[in-house]
Amino acid sequence: MSLLSFGQPLVLLGLFALPVIWWLLRLTPPKPQTEVFPPLRILLRVMRKEETPHQSPWWLTLLRLLMAALVIFALADPIFNPRERLETGGEAVALVVDNGWASSSDWDLRVATAERLITDAADAGAPVILAFTADKPNVEIGPFDAEQARDRLRAASPHPVPVDRAGVYGRVAGMLETVSGATVAVLSDGLATPGDEAAFSALLGENAGSLVWIEPDQLRMAGLTGVDNQPDFFEVTAIRPFGDPTPRQVTAGAFDDRGRRIADTSFSFGPAETSATAEIRVPFELRNDFASIRIDGENQAAAVRVLDESSKRRRVGLISQSEADQAQPLLSPLYYIRRALQPFADLVEPETSDLAEAIPAILEQKPAMIVMADVGTLPDTAREELIEWLNEGGTLVRFAGSRLAAAENDEELLPVRLRLGERSLGGSLSWTEPQPVAEFPPSGPFSDLSPPREVSVMRQVLAEPTVDLFEHTWASLADGTPLVTGAQRGEGMLVLFHVTPEATWSTLPISGSFVEMLRRVVQLSRNQGTIEGSDRAGGQTLPPYRMIAADGSLVPPGPDAKPLVIGGGERPVTIENPPGLYGTEEGVIARNLLAADAVFTPIVRPDTNLPVTEAAYAADRSRDLKGILVALALLLMALDTLAVFWMGGLFSRGRRSSGRAAGPATAGLLAFAALGLVLSSPGQGYAQEADDTQVSEAEAVDAISTTRIAYVLTGDSSTDAISRAGLTGLTRFLIEKTALEPGEPAGIDIASDELSFYPLIYWPIDPDAAMPSEASIARLDAYMKQGGSVLFDTRDQFSTGLGVSGASASTQRLRDILSSLNVPPLEPVPEDHVLTKSFFILQNFPGRYNGSPLWVEASVGASNLEERPVRTGDGVSPIMITANDFAGAWAIDANGDPLLPTVPADPMQRTYAYRAGVNIMMYMLTGNYKSDQVHVPVLLERLGQ
């Protein structure tokens, strides 16, 4: 597929006109430039000779040709990266989109693909039938026009349920009965479902004209099919699609009911392996806090498995009045119970067989269930504690035996009333035969188990016939006598096996059904109630509590979710009963998406005689270039206009101005003044007379190549850092606002470094620093005499301005330094001084503080204000003194943000401080050239005479 296409390709023939445009442009050059220079009258007598260029400059011709080419390309409707157009012929287009759980991870891409098909159908003028395979069966599927189909598509969303291709494809096939040659577009999720072959056969019937088949490029999903709380670890099983030859490792996390991650594990799929198991080894108590297991990075419902009480290990107490016989363990009443319960429960046993001590000891460990093997009469104290525990939600399982058969009926601890004694089947004095187990009642917890045909019962305890005996019977023998009975006691459950727990009365304990029956009873046990057991007994419905969304998150129930009917077999996951938790805060049951035997099988494209177009899920990445090309053409037109104005001399007659500056300051003037000031620095050489330091010619040339502001190193790291940051901020401000581009600030030692390279030295006075030596003062004095300037900053305006009597330590140190220098008379900067208008017009010179005047050399002979309305003095003041802390106001960090606040906190004070620094630098580099600007009219008048 080409990267560029044109909607109007014939317009490109206009490119052949470019040579003609080039020829015309060469014959029509731009208007010649006119120069006027009136100050020199002599030029007026020079004969003018206007010269017209023979042809336009080559670059201007090229600019205009490029502009014409852009306009031609724009008119041709160029499209970058044009998408492939899918065949959507026929009288209608039927879009069948899978929106089940497997579509959630890339749903936006599927919507974009469907929009492409709807656009193609609109271009062909065909109506659209739009159906989603996971929606409710009564949802309207069309036909729609293009706009209605887009609205329906944008309102759709994936659902956390399997797709129903058979039902939806049948509805679409019914809609196509009135049309012929329709295009059928199947946007599948890539997974096969039962009945796909029949569904495709109905969809691609005689009314279909062509098939557009779209499926994911690869299936990289993983789902959870089961969890098992083992004695020492929590086992998790995951699956992935068939046909993936690459090894893969995924991570799953275990979360509690508040969504906190409390454990994790990893699955490793080998090459072509579709199933993997992992173990989470954490303590028993922590495993019972697991509320959900989720695979990381999988945004779909199959990667989440919610857990309920059935996934938690119960603590089961075992009680027997018989001492264990180590020599014959198979005759122990608890032997087979231990073997049956140990894989899915944590067993606890008392240290004594004395029921008065054993029962309270077991109850202290708060078991979910207690199993009593052939226990007869209970002590009163232990009996009361056991009844209280049972009514509060415990599950008590009792097994018959000689002791129970001989004991009196205890109606509070027996589910049914028993006959005294026991019944013997198949004995020498009995006419009856051992009885097999009958079908389990459909209302009991064993309803979905197959009756163990190999089990036979030889002895049992019989229940007294009552009206409600059948309701309490969970299992019975072939002759109708109960084998297992159960009853509700308060919030708990009471269960009685009418046989012994060892293989003396029946073969039930040594059968596999015994393990499954005890597992079901354990699942019924819970301290919060017996939701699952009561539901199965009575067909109760549970309201939806927390649902699993299509992306795997737990969300509140939606409007389509309905109560779940428990019992009567496993029901499939649907829109009305999506996966999630059903119940209330007091107890829930889990309903997960994938069954334990689920597999991910890739879908197979159906065999058909129809023309088939295969495509992939992809967004429409085509871009219309017309607007961009028109914008570029307009930009070139603007450049062409500016070029014509420039060639006509318009810009050369203009004057550079700034609303913030008092007058113009050109780059050439600043550069020339700076170079002249540096070259005419003290001594006109590379060293001061009083300094013995020698500077090489290369170092001198490098130093004068760039104007740099210097600051005196005081020895205090904090003060020196503020000085450098302040001069850095001023340097950036100068670069942004003026034509001057200073280099990085330089920290100098006045005792050893060459001073003549710097037009201005900033000296922050530190009273704690050492007093400069006489040699250093002499070097500084020579620097100031030969044209350099020093800006002293005592930074004490804030303290001295509060009425503190006497001079501050910084001011006293400055007096000591100045006492050894030849300091001229000083005065605060007058209102008409050059410093007030060298670049910005200023009234005062604030820094971090405001209030201290800026002291400069006093002007001499400035009384004649009419003839010279600015301060006199050709030289620059060699000394300036302030207490406003200029560097503190200029200081910035690496991000360009101010380091220190101004005092007072006025946002404009920092701006005026920067402007004061600019005026000082302009004053240092250009002297009093501003004072000559007022005499320009007089000079021009004299030139004209």
ZAMARGU-4260 file (C-alpha; in steps of 0.2 Angstrom, whole numbers, plus 5000, padded with zeros to 4 digits):
<rodrens>
0) 5000/5000/5000 | 5007/5017/4995 | 5010/5030/5009 | 5002/5044/4999 | 4987/5045/4988
5) 4977/5059/4980 | 4958/5062/4979 | 4960/5073/4964 | 4975/5067/4955 | 4972/5076/4939
10) 4976/5093/4948 | 4994/5087/4948 | 4995/5091/4930 | 4997/5109/4936 | 5015/5105/4941
15) 5019/5106/4922 | 5015/5125/4923 | 5029/5128/4935 | 5042/5131/4921 | 5030/5145/4914
20) 5029/5152/4932 | 5048/5152/4933 | 5050/5161/4917 | 5037/5175/4922 | 5045/5177/4939
25) 5062/5180/4930 | 5054/5194/4919 | 5046/5203/4934 | 5059/5207/4947 | 5055/5216/4963
30) 5055/5234/4965 | 5073/5242/4967 | 5078/5249/4984 | 5079/5268/4986 | 5092/5275/4999
35) 5090/5292/5006 | 5104/5300/5016 | 5100/5319/5018 | 5113/5324/5032 | 5127/5325/5019
40) 5122/5339/5007 | 5135/5334/4996 | 5127/5318/4990 | 5112/5329/4984 | 5124/5335/4970
45) 5129/5318/4965 | 5119/5312/4950 | 5108/5298/4954 | 5108/5282/4944 | 5094/5270/4946
50) 5099/5252/4942 | 5085/5239/4940 | 5090/5221/4942 | 5089/5211/4926 | 5080/5196/4935
55) 5074/5191/4952 | 5086/5183/4965 | 5086/5164/4963 | 5081/5161/4981 | 5065/5172/4979
60) 5061/5163/4963 | 5063/5146/4971 | 5052/5152/4986 | 5038/5157/4974 | 5040/5141/4964
65) 5039/5130/4980 | 5023/5140/4986 | 5015/5137/4969 | 5019/5118/4970 | 5012/5117/4988
70) 4995/5125/4982 | 4994/5112/4967 | 4997/5098/4979 | 4984/5105/4991 | 4971/5106/4978
75) 4974/5087/4973 | 4968/5082/4990 | 4983/5072/4996 | 4981/5058/5010 | 4996/5052/5019
80) 4996/5034/5024 | 4979/5030/5016 | 4970/5015/5023 | 4965/5000/5013 | 4947/5001/5008
85) 4937/4986/5012 | 4924/4979/5000 | 4907/4983/5006 | 4896/4980/4991 | 4879/4973/4990
90) 4862/4980/4997 | 4868/4980/5015 | 4883/4978/5026 | 4881/4967/5042 | 4894/4970/5055
95) 4894/4956/5068 | 4906/4961/5083 | 4912/4950/5097 | 4910/4960/5113 | 4913/4947/5126
100) 4926/4947/5139 | 4940/4942/5127 | 4937/4959/5118 | 4940/4971/5133 | 4959/4972/5131
105) 4959/4981/5114 | 4941/4986/5113 | 4945/5004/5107 | 4955/4996/5092 | 4940/4985/5088
110) 4928/5001/5088 | 4940/5010/5077 | 4940/4995/5064 | 4921/4995/5064 | 4920/5013/5061
115) 4931/5011/5046 | 4919/4998/5039 | 4904/5009/5043 | 4913/5024/5034 | 4915/5012/5018
120) 4897/5007/5019 | 4892/5025/5020 | 4902/5029/5004 | 4894/5014/4995 | 4877/5020/5001
125) 4873/5004/5010 | 4863/5002/5026 | 4872/4994/5041 | 4866/4980/5052 | 4876/4980/5068
130) 4875/4966/5080 | 4885/4962/5096 | 4887/4944/5101 | 4887/4947/5120 | 4872/4959/5121
135) 4855/4954/5127 | 4845/4945/5114 | 4832/4959/5113 | 4844/4973/5108 | 4840/4981/5091
140) 4852/4977/5077 | 4846/4988/5063 | 4847/4991/5049 | 4854/5008/5053 | 4861/5023/5043
145) 4879/5027/5045 | 4877/5040/5059 | 4865/5029/5069 | 4877/5014/5067 | 4892/5025/5073
150) 4881/5031/5088 | 4877/5013/5092 | 4895/5007/5090 | 4901/5021/5102 | 4888/5017/5115
155) 4893/4998/5115 | 4905/4991/5128 | 4913/4974/5131 | 4904/4962/5144 | 4912/4950/5156
160) 4902/4935/5148 | 4905/4923/5134 | 4899/4927/5117 | 4883/4919/5110 | 4887/4918/5092
165) 4873/4905/5088 | 4859/4916/5094 | 4866/4932/5087 | 4871/4925/5070 | 4854/4918/5068
170) 4846/4935/5071 | 4857/4943/5058 | 4854/4929/5046 | 4835/4933/5048 | 4838/4952/5044
175) 4847/4947/5028 | 4833/4937/5021 | 4826/4953/5013 | 4842/4958/5004 | 4854/4949/4992
180) 4873/4949/4990 | 4876/4958/5007 | 4893/4960/5014 | 4896/4951/5031 | 4910/4957/5042
185) 4914/4946/5056 | 4925/4955/5070 | 4929/4940/5081 | 4938/4940/5098 | 4949/4925/5091
190) 4942/4912/5103 | 4931/4897/5097 | 4915/4893/5106 | 4904/4877/5105 | 4892/4878/5090
195) 4903/4890/5079 | 4901/4879/5064 | 4882/4879/5064 | 4882/4898/5068 | 4893/4902/5053
200) 4883/4891/5042 | 4867/4901/5046 | 4876/4918/5044 | 4884/4914/5028 | 4869/4908/5019
205) 4863/4911/5002 | 4859/4930/5005 | 4877/4934/5009 | 4888/4940/4995 | 4905/4942/5003
210) 4914/4939/5019 | 4926/4951/5028 | 4935/4941/5041 | 4944/4951/5055 | 4953/4943/5070
215) 4967/4947/5082 | 4985/4944/5075 | 4989/4934/5090 | 4981/4928/5106 | 4992/4934/5121
220) 4979/4931/5135 | 4979/4921/5151 | 4965/4916/5162 | 4962/4907/5179 | 4953/4891/5180
225) 4954/4886/5198 | 4961/4888/5215 | 4964/4876/5229 | 4968/4879/5247 | 4980/4865/5251
230) 4986/4861/5268 | 5003/4870/5266 | 5000/4882/5251 | 4987/4890/5240 | 4987/4882/5222
235) 4982/4892/5207 | 4979/4886/5189 | 4980/4896/5174 | 4978/4893/5155 | 4983/4901/5139
240) 4977/4898/5121 | 4982/4883/5111 | 4995/4885/5097 | 5007/4897/5106 | 5024/4890/5104
245) 5034/4902/5114 | 5037/4901/5133 | 5029/4914/5144 | 5029/4919/5162 | 5015/4928/5170
250) 5013/4935/5188 | 4997/4934/5198 | 4993/4943/5215 | 4982/4938/5229 | 4971/4953/5236
255) 4961/4954/5252 | 4943/4961/5252 | 4950/4979/5253 | 4960/4977/5237 | 4977/4976/5246
260) 4990/4965/5238 | 4996/4952/5251 | 5005/4939/5241 | 5010/4934/5223 | 5016/4920/5213
265) 5022/4917/5195 | 5016/4905/5182 | 5028/4897/5169 | 5021/4891/5153 | 5033/4880/5143
270) 5034/4880/5124 | 5016/4875/5118 | 5010/4872/5135 | 4992/4878/5138 | 4991/4875/5157
275) 5002/4880/5172 | 5000/4879/5191 | 5008/4890/5204 | 5009/4889/5223 | 5007/4904/5235
280) 5016/4898/5251 | 5009/4909/5265 | 5002/4905/5283 | 4985/4898/5285 | 4978/4913/5292
285) 4984/4924/5278 | 4978/4912/5265 | 4960/4914/5272 | 4961/4933/5269 | 4962/4930/5250
290) 4947/4938/5242 | 4953/4937/5224 | 4967/4931/5213 | 4972/4942/5198 | 4985/4940/5184
295) 4995/4956/5182 | 4994/4965/5165 | 4978/4956/5159 | 4964/4968/5157 | 4950/4955/5155
300) 4938/4946/5167 | 4945/4928/5164 | 4961/4934/5173 | 4952/4937/5189 | 4945/4924/5201
305) 4935/4929/5216 | 4935/4918/5231 | 4922/4915/5245 | 4921/4904/5260 | 4923/4888/5250
310) 4940/4893/5245 | 4945/4896/5263 | 4952/4882/5274 | 4942/4878/5289 | 4949/4874/5306
315) 4940/4857/5311 | 4941/4850/5328 | 4941/4831/5331 | 4934/4823/5347 | 4932/4805/5352
320) 4930/4796/5368 | 4941/4781/5362 | 4959/4781/5365 | 4969/4779/5349 | 4976/4762/5347
325) 4994/4764/5340 | 4995/4745/5335 | 4978/4745/5325 | 4976/4763/5318 | 4963/4757/5306
330) 4951/4754/5320 | 4953/4771/5327 | 4937/4781/5326 | 4946/4796/5319 | 4958/4788/5307
335) 4947/4789/5291 | 4940/4806/5296 | 4958/4813/5297 | 4962/4805/5280 | 4947/4813/5272
340) 4948/4830/5280 | 4967/4833/5280 | 4968/4839/5261 | 4956/4854/5263 | 4955/4858/5282
345) 4967/4861/5297 | 4963/4848/5310 | 4965/4851/5329 | 4963/4838/5342 | 4963/4839/5361
350) 4976/4832/5372 | 4964/4822/5382 | 4949/4811/5379 | 4940/4819/5394 | 4925/4828/5386
355) 4924/4841/5401 | 4941/4847/5396 | 4942/4842/5377 | 4927/4852/5371 | 4932/4868/5380
360) 4950/4866/5373 | 4943/4864/5355 | 4931/4879/5357 | 4945/4890/5362 | 4954/4888/5345
365) 4938/4894/5337 | 4935/4880/5324 | 4922/4882/5310 | 4917/4863/5312 | 4918/4850/5326
370) 4918/4831/5322 | 4913/4820/5336 | 4915/4801/5333 | 4904/4790/5344 | 4902/4802/5358
375) 4887/4798/5370 | 4882/4809/5384 | 4891/4826/5386 | 4895/4834/5403 | 4883/4849/5407
380) 4896/4863/5406 | 4904/4857/5390 | 4887/4854/5383 | 4881/4872/5386 | 4897/4879/5378
385) 4895/4867/5363 | 4876/4873/5361 | 4881/4891/5362 | 4895/4889/5349 | 4883/4879/5337
390) 4869/4893/5338 | 4882/4906/5334 | 4886/4898/5317 | 4897/4883/5321 | 4894/4866/5312
395) 4894/4850/5322 | 4896/4833/5314 | 4892/4818/5324 | 4895/4800/5320 | 4885/4785/5327
400) 4892/4771/5337 | 4888/4760/5352 | 4889/4775/5364 | 4878/4786/5354 | 4865/4771/5352
405) 4864/4768/5370 | 4863/4787/5375 | 4847/4796/5378 | 4841/4808/5364 | 4848/4825/5366
410) 4836/4835/5354 | 4848/4851/5355 | 4863/4841/5349 | 4854/4829/5337 | 4846/4833/5320
415) 4832/4820/5322 | 4825/4809/5336 | 4834/4792/5337 | 4827/4775/5342 | 4836/4767/5357
420) 4849/4754/5351 | 4855/4750/5334 | 4849/4741/5319 | 4859/4726/5312 | 4858/4721/5294
425) 4863/4704/5287 | 4867/4695/5303 | 4865/4677/5307 | 4849/4681/5316 | 4842/4694/5304
430) 4831/4691/5289 | 4838/4707/5280 | 4853/4710/5269 | 4865/4724/5270 | 4858/4739/5261
435) 4866/4750/5247 | 4865/4769/5247 | 4850/4776/5237 | 4850/4792/5226 | 4854/4808/5235
440) 4839/4819/5238 | 4839/4834/5226 | 4837/4847/5240 | 4852/4841/5250 | 4870/4847/5248
445) 4875/4830/5240 | 4862/4832/5226 | 4875/4833/5212 | 4885/4818/5218 | 4883/4800/5212
450) 4878/4788/5225 | 4892/4776/5229 | 4886/4759/5222 | 4900/4749/5231 | 4895/4755/5248
455) 4885/4744/5259 | 4878/4747/5277 | 4878/4733/5289 | 4873/4742/5305 | 4865/4759/5308
460) 4855/4769/5321 | 4837/4772/5316 | 4828/4789/5317 | 4810/4789/5324 | 4798/4792/5310
465) 4791/4810/5309 | 4782/4821/5297 | 4798/4831/5293 | 4810/4817/5293 | 4812/4818/5274
470) 4816/4836/5275 | 4831/4833/5286 | 4837/4818/5276 | 4853/4821/5266 | 4856/4803/5261
475) 4847/4787/5264 | 4848/4768/5261 | 4839/4759/5248 | 4825/4754/5260 | 4822/4772/5264
480) 4830/4773/5281 | 4841/4789/5284 | 4860/4787/5282 | 4864/4806/5284 | 4853/4819/5292
485) 4855/4837/5295 | 4846/4852/5303 | 4848/4870/5306 | 4852/4876/5324 | 4852/4894/5326
490) 4865/4901/5314 | 4874/4884/5314 | 4872/4867/5306 | 4870/4850/5315 | 4874/4834/5304
495) 4873/4816/5310 | 4880/4801/5301 | 4870/4786/5306 | 4885/4775/5305 | 4902/4774/5313
500) 4917/4783/5306 | 4927/4767/5305 | 4923/4753/5293 | 4914/4742/5306 | 4896/4747/5303
505) 4898/4751/5284 | 4910/4752/5270 | 4907/4771/5268 | 4922/4777/5277 | 4934/4768/5265
510) 4925/4774/5249 | 4929/4790/5239 | 4911/4796/5242 | 4915/4798/5260 | 4929/4811/5256
515) 4917/4821/5245 | 4903/4821/5257 | 4914/4827/5271 | 4921/4841/5259 | 4903/4847/5256
520) 4899/4847/5274 | 4915/4857/5277 | 4910/4869/5264 | 4894/4872/5273 | 4903/4877/5288
525) 4906/4896/5291 | 4905/4907/5306 | 4894/4920/5297 | 4880/4909/5292 | 4876/4895/5280
530) 4871/4904/5264 | 4876/4890/5252 | 4868/4876/5262 | 4852/4885/5264 | 4851/4890/5246
535) 4853/4873/5240 | 4840/4867/5252 | 4827/4880/5248 | 4832/4887/5231 | 4835/4904/5238
540) 4841/4918/5227 | 4856/4929/5231 | 4857/4948/5226 | 4872/4953/5216 | 4885/4961/5228
545) 4901/4964/5218 | 4903/4961/5199 | 4918/4957/5189 | 4919/4970/5174 | 4925/4965/5157
550) 4942/4973/5161 | 4944/4962/5177 | 4940/4976/5190 | 4927/4973/5204 | 4912/4985/5202
555) 4895/4988/5209 | 4881/4978/5201 | 4874/4986/5185 | 4856/4988/5180 | 4856/4972/5170
560) 4862/4961/5185 | 4848/4950/5193 | 4848/4939/5209 | 4857/4922/5207 | 4846/4907/5210
565) 4857/4894/5219 | 4854/4875/5217 | 4847/4864/5203 | 4864/4863/5194 | 4877/4875/5188
570) 4870/4889/5178 | 4880/4898/5164 | 4887/4915/5165 | 4875/4928/5157 | 4872/4946/5156
575) 4859/4944/5169 | 4870/4934/5180 | 4888/4940/5177 | 4903/4934/5186 | 4906/4941/5203
580) 4901/4939/5221 | 4882/4936/5226 | 4875/4939/5243 | 4878/4952/5256 | 4891/4959/5268
585) 4887/4944/5280 | 4891/4931/5267 | 4894/4929/5249 | 4897/4915/5236 | 4908/4917/5221
590) 4903/4915/5203 | 4918/4915/5191 | 4919/4916/5172 | 4930/4901/5168 | 4926/4883/5173
595) 4939/4871/5180 | 4940/4862/5163 | 4940/4878/5152 | 4952/4879/5137 | 4956/4893/5125
600) 4955/4887/5108 | 4958/4899/5093 | 4944/4902/5081 | 4945/4895/5064 | 4939/4904/5049
605) 4924/4895/5041 | 4925/4886/5024 | 4914/4896/5012 | 4913/4898/4993 | 4910/4917/4996
610) 4924/4930/4992 | 4934/4932/5008 | 4944/4948/5012 | 4955/4946/5027 | 4960/4961/5037
615) 4967/4965/5054 | 4961/4976/5069 | 4969/4993/5066 | 4964/5012/5068 | 4962/5024/5054
620) 4979/5032/5053 | 4977/5041/5037 | 4979/5060/5038 | 4973/5073/5026 | 4987/5084/5021
625) 4977/5098/5012 | 4976/5109/5028 | 4995/5107/5031 | 5000/5111/5013 | 4989/5127/5013
630) 4996/5133/5029 | 5014/5130/5022 | 5009/5140/5007 | 5002/5154/5017 | 5018/5154/5027
635) 5029/5155/5012 | 5018/5169/5005 | 5021/5179/5021 | 5040/5176/5019 | 5039/5182/5001
640) 5030/5198/5007 | 5043/5201/5020 | 5057/5198/5007 | 5049/5211/4995 | 5048/5224/5009
645) 5066/5220/5014 | 5072/5222/4996 | 5062/5238/4994 | 5072/5245/5009 | 5057/5246/5021
650) 5066/5238/5035 | 5082/5248/5033 | 5073/5264/5036 | 5065/5258/5052 | 5073/5261/5069
655) 5075/5248/5082 | 5065/5253/5097 | 5058/5246/5113 | 5044/5252/5124 | 5054/5249/5140
660) 5070/5258/5134 | 5074/5276/5134 | 5082/5275/5117 | 5090/5264/5104 | 5105/5253/5107
665) 5111/5243/5092 | 5121/5227/5093 | 5135/5235/5084 | 5136/5250/5096 | 5136/5238/5111
670) 5149/5227/5104 | 5161/5241/5099 | 5159/5250/5115 | 5162/5234/5125 | 5178/5229/5115
675) 5184/5247/5116 | 5182/5247/5135 | 5191/5231/5137 | 5205/5236/5125 | 5207/5252/5134
680) 5207/5244/5152 | 5219/5250/5164 | 5237/5251/5158 | 5232/5246/5140 | 5241/5230/5143
685) 5239/5213/5151 | 5244/5217/5169 | 5243/5231/5180 | 5259/5241/5185 | 5257/5236/5203
690) 5255/5217/5199 | 5268/5205/5196 | 5256/5192/5189 | 5260/5188/5171 | 5246/5184/5158
695) 5250/5175/5142 | 5244/5182/5126 | 5232/5167/5123 | 5224/5170/5140 | 5222/5189/5137
700) 5215/5186/5119 | 5202/5173/5127 | 5198/5185/5141 | 5194/5200/5130 | 5184/5189/5117
705) 5169/5189/5128 | 5162/5202/5140 | 5161/5195/5158 | 5155/5202/5174 | 5166/5198/5189
710) 5163/5196/5208 | 5175/5196/5222 | 5177/5179/5231 | 5174/5182/5250 | 5179/5165/5256
715) 5161/5162/5262 | 5153/5148/5251 | 5135/5154/5254 | 5140/5172/5249 | 5150/5167/5234
720) 5136/5155/5228 | 5123/5170/5229 | 5135/5181/5220 | 5137/5169/5206 | 5119/5165/5205
725) 5114/5183/5205 | 5126/5188/5191 | 5121/5172/5181 | 5103/5179/5182 | 5108/5196/5177
730) 5118/5189/5162 | 5102/5179/5156 | 5092/5195/5158 | 5104/5205/5147 | 5104/5191/5134
735) 5085/5191/5133 | 5082/5210/5133 | 5098/5218/5125 | 5110/5215/5111 | 5124/5211/5123
740) 5128/5193/5126 | 5140/5192/5141 | 5149/5176/5146 | 5148/5166/5162 | 5152/5177/5178
745) 5169/5176/5184 | 5174/5174/5203 | 5191/5183/5206 | 5203/5185/5220 | 5209/5204/5219
750) 5225/5199/5227 | 5231/5187/5212 | 5219/5188/5197 | 5220/5200/5183 | 5207/5214/5185
755) 5208/5223/5169 | 5198/5210/5159 | 5182/5215/5168 | 5172/5231/5165 | 5163/5229/5181
760) 5167/5220/5198 | 5154/5216/5210 | 5160/5216/5228 | 5148/5209/5242 | 5155/5216/5258
765) 5156/5202/5271 | 5161/5208/5288 | 5168/5191/5293 | 5180/5190/5278 | 5198/5194/5280
770) 5203/5212/5277 | 5212/5214/5260 | 5230/5217/5260 | 5238/5234/5255 | 5244/5226/5239
775) 5227/5220/5235 | 5220/5238/5239 | 5234/5245/5228 | 5229/5234/5213 | 5211/5239/5215
780) 5215/5257/5216 | 5225/5256/5200 | 5210/5246/5192 | 5198/5260/5196 | 5210/5274/5191
785) 5213/5266/5173 | 5194/5265/5169 | 5187/5250/5179 | 5172/5251/5191 | 5168/5242/5207
790) 5150/5240/5213 | 5151/5238/5232 | 5136/5230/5240 | 5134/5230/5259 | 5118/5221/5259
795) 5113/5229/5275 | 5098/5240/5270 | 5086/5229/5279 | 5095/5230/5296 | 5100/5248/5295
800) 5083/5254/5288 | 5075/5249/5304 | 5082/5263/5315 | 5097/5254/5321 | 5109/5267/5328
805) 5127/5267/5321 | 5134/5259/5306 | 5132/5240/5303 | 5147/5228/5303 | 5146/5228/5284
810) 5146/5247/5282 | 5161/5248/5295 | 5171/5235/5284 | 5167/5245/5268 | 5174/5261/5277
815) 5190/5252/5281 | 5192/5247/5263 | 5188/5264/5256 | 5200/5273/5268 | 5215/5265/5258
820) 5207/5270/5241 | 5207/5286/5232 | 5188/5288/5232 | 5181/5303/5223 | 5166/5313/5230
825) 5150/5303/5230 | 5132/5307/5228 | 5116/5297/5226 | 5111/5295/5208 | 5102/5311/5203
830) 5086/5311/5193 | 5094/5316/5177 | 5109/5305/5178 | 5114/5294/5163 | 5111/5279/5174
835) 5092/5283/5175 | 5090/5282/5156 | 5104/5271/5149 | 5092/5258/5144 | 5077/5258/5155
840) 5069/5274/5162 | 5071/5272/5181 | 5068/5282/5197 | 5077/5272/5209 | 5088/5256/5210
845) 5081/5243/5221 | 5088/5226/5224 | 5082/5212/5236 | 5079/5227/5248 | 5072/5244/5243
850) 5077/5260/5251 | 5095/5263/5249 | 5101/5275/5236 | 5114/5270/5223 | 5130/5281/5227
855) 5141/5286/5212 | 5154/5299/5208 | 5147/5316/5210 | 5145/5326/5194 | 5155/5343/5192
860) 5149/5358/5182 | 5132/5352/5180 | 5123/5368/5184 | 5120/5373/5166 | 5104/5362/5164
865) 5097/5372/5149 | 5112/5368/5138 | 5115/5351/5144 | 5100/5343/5153 | 5109/5328/5158
870) 5124/5325/5170 | 5141/5330/5164 | 5156/5319/5165 | 5164/5310/5150 | 5170/5296/5161
875) 5161/5282/5170 | 5160/5282/5189 | 5174/5271/5196 | 5164/5267/5211 | 5146/5263/5215
880) 5139/5259/5232 | 5122/5251/5237 | 5115/5242/5252 | 5100/5234/5243 | 5108/5217/5239
885) 5108/5217/5220 | 5114/5199/5219 | 5101/5192/5230 | 5087/5200/5219 | 5096/5193/5203
890) 5100/5176/5210 | 5091/5161/5201 | 5092/5142/5202 | 5096/5129/5189 | 5077/5130/5183
895) 5078/5149/5181 | 5067/5152/5197 | 5072/5165/5210 | 5082/5159/5225 | 5078/5173/5238
900) 5062/5183/5241 | 5062/5202/5240 | 5059/5213/5255 | 5045/5218/5254 | 5037/5204/5244
905) 5033/5215/5229 | 5033/5205/5212 | 5038/5221/5203 | 5053/5224/5214 | 5063/5210/5207
910) 5059/5216/5189 | 5065/5234/5193 | 5081/5226/5201 | 5085/5217/5184 | 5082/5233/5175
915) 5094/5242/5187 | 5107/5229/5183 | 5104/5232/5164 | 5106/5251/5166 | 5122/5249/5176
920) 5129/5237/5162 | 5124/5249/5148 | 5132/5263/5158 | 5148/5254/5160 | 5149/5249/5142
925) 5143/5265/5133 | 5148/5279/5145 | 5138/5295/5143 | 5133/5293/5125 | 5115/5295/5130
930) 5119/5313/5134 | 5124/5317/5116 | 5107/5311/5110 | 5099/5327/5115 | 5111/5337/5104
935) 5106/5327/5088 | 5095/5341/5081 | 5109/5354/5083 | 5122/5343/5075 | 5110/5340/5060
940) 5107/5359/5058 | 5125/5362/5058 | 5128/5349/5044 | 5114/5357/5034 | 5122/5374/5034
</rodrens>
